[in-house]
Amino acid sequence: MKVAVLDINGKDTGRKAELSKDVFAIEPNNHAVYLDVKQYLANQRQGTHKAKERAEIAGSTRKIKKQKGTGTARAGSIKSGVFKGGGRMFGPRPRNYGFKLNKNLKRLARKSALSIKANDKSIVVLEDFNFEAPKTKNFVNVLKALEIDNKKSLFVLGDSNNNVYLSSRNFKGSEVVTASELSTYKIMNANKVVLLEGALEGIESNLSK
């Protein structure tokens, strides 16, 4: 599977990049994608929610009325959840929402996500580039040249590049990651996935195992 390599001005360099069929052209497994995205979102949850139950409420412990003969339900404490100011019944407690997935399933999910994007022609291959200094304007110019300044985009670098990363940080519609940081959620969340040439080998070696 061959894709034209563009420069940062959006022009065709005349070269073609070969995308591995084992990574970019498999039959997508939608359930694997769902599970990997679900795990990613679950891991973003802090799980620090907490409500006081009746044992944690400050208040009198005396029996507020006699047991029998009132014609209403029995009540032993003003801290009961049925009274205003009482503890919450079955309230949230701190917990960890994360769950485990095996490596092969996560690898399949990322390959499926990349194959979906490739099938939708939403993958762009860009020659490696760098900025002399971090500057948002330079990054915006690249987005405009690629005609994706109004779309959510994901740039995948071969190695960490501080100038490119800092230049993109103020732009909410775009994210810059390295090949090792690539996740199914980030791939699916982007309208366009921009792969730098230097990232292709790392992506294919990580996902072809």
Long-range contacts (C-beta under 8 A, 24 or more apart in sequence): 1-25, 1-118, 3-123, 3-124, 3-125, 4-125, 5-125, 5-126, 5-127, 5-197, 6-124, 6-125, 6-126, 6-127, 6-146, 7-126, 7-127, 7-129, 8-126, 8-127, 8-129, 8-141, 8-142, 8-145, 9-145, 10-145, 10-146, 10-147, 13-127, 15-127, 17-125, 17-197, 17-200, 19-118, 19-123, 19-125, 19-200, 20-204, 20-208, 22-111, 22-204, 22-207, 22-208, 23-111, 23-114, 23-115, 23-203, 23-204, 23-207, 23-208, 24-111, 24-114, 24-115, 24-118, 24-123, 25-115, 25-118, 25-119, 26-111, 26-112, 26-115, 27-115, 28-112, 28-113, 28-115, 28-116, 28-119, 29-108, 29-109, 29-112, 30-112, 32-105, 32-106, 32-108, 32-109, 32-112, 33-109, 33-112, 33-113, 33-116, 33-184, 33-188, 35-101, 35-105, 35-109, 36-101, 36-105, 36-106, 36-109, 36-110, 36-183, 36-184, 36-185, 37-109, 37-184, 37-185, 37-188, 39-98, 39-99, 39-101, 40-183, 40-184, 40-185, 41-185, 42-97, 42-98, 42-99, 43-97, 43-98, 45-97, 47-94, 47-95, 47-96, 47-97, 48-94, 49-92, 49-93, 49-94, 50-91, 50-92, 50-93, 50-94, 51-88, 51-91, 51-92, 51-93, 52-87, 52-88, 52-91, 53-81, 53-87, 53-88, 53-89, 53-91, 54-79, 54-80, 54-81, 54-86, 54-87, 54-89, 55-79, 55-87, 56-87, 57-85, 57-86, 57-87, 59-85, 59-86, 106-184, 107-206, 107-207, 107-209, 109-184, 110-182, 110-183, 110-184, 110-187, 110-207, 111-207, 112-184, 113-184, 113-187, 113-188, 114-187, 114-193, 114-203, 114-207, 116-188, 117-187, 117-190, 117-193, 122-190, 122-191, 122-192, 122-193, 123-192, 123-193, 123-194, 123-195, 124-148, 124-192, 124-193, 124-194, 124-195, 125-194, 125-195, 125-196, 125-197, 125-200, 126-155, 126-194, 126-195, 126-196, 126-197, 127-196, 127-197, 128-158, 128-196, 128-197, 128-198, 129-164, 129-196, 130-161, 130-163, 130-164, 131-163, 131-164, 131-167, 132-163, 133-163, 134-162, 134-163, 134-166, 134-167, 135-167, 136-167, 136-168, 136-169, 136-170, 136-171, 138-167, 139-164, 139-167, 139-168, 139-171, 139-174, 140-171, 143-171, 143-174, 146-192, 146-194, 148-191, 148-192, 148-194, 149-173, 151-191, 151-192, 152-189, 152-190, 152-191, 152-192, 153-190, 153-191, 153-192, 153-193, 153-194, 154-186, 154-187, 154-189, 154-190, 154-192, 154-193, 154-194, 155-194, 155-196, 156-182, 156-193, 156-194, 156-195, 156-196, 156-199, 156-203, 157-196, 157-198, 157-199, 158-196, 158-197, 158-198, 158-199, 158-200, 158-201, 158-202, 159-198, 178-202, 179-203, 179-206, 180-206, 182-206
